């Protein structure tokens, strides 16, 4: 994936910054609206706890702006307790046609640390994405290759895959 000879992992701080953690939480929170726009049948099939689905169904019935905003924040907090990969996967399937899904998923193989132009193209196409976040996810993949850690590689690939889908969902129709 990455040219590992150009990266000195010994000098890198591989800890995820608080800012990055906050942005990841905000992205999850922003998924509450697209989740709330699913049909009740789709909501019932969500790979989530019954409690979460009930809270989501309650959001769909709220019309007051302030109450909706509070419930959206509440769902954002509850999202952190659910499996984000499974929820994003399900929402992605409900949001995009198979052709659109294939185009979006093609980005996963196109994004590399050496190709800044492709990273910038991705950021332009999906306005909800951030260049630094993509770069960090790719660095984690390269680090997994460097340390030959299959578990970290799987986790990093899943994170990148979920991130691409998240920003595609959040960038849709905006």
C-alpha angles and dihedrals in degrees: 000000000000129000094251094192089072094054122075103200093179090068094043126096102224093188115118109245122239088241091056091047090051092049091050090051091048091051089052090048091051089058089069092083097051088044090051090052092061117106116262089250091053090047091054089055094051114127090239141101119285089243091056092049090050091052090048091050088051090054091053089058097049116100102170109099096221094044090048090051091051092047091048090055090047091052089048089058092046090050089066088064093051128073102273093194093057094043094049090046091053094044090047090055091050094046104047136045117241089257092052090046091054092051092049094045090051087071090070092068094039097054114091135158092242097054109072091167092061091046089052092047089053091050091050095048094046106040092186089065125091124215094221093050092052090047091051092050090051091048089055089053091050090047090052088053091046093052092038089231108158094186092052090046092053091047092046092048090050090050092050092046092050092045092053090050093045095053091044090055093045092047095048116116094356 
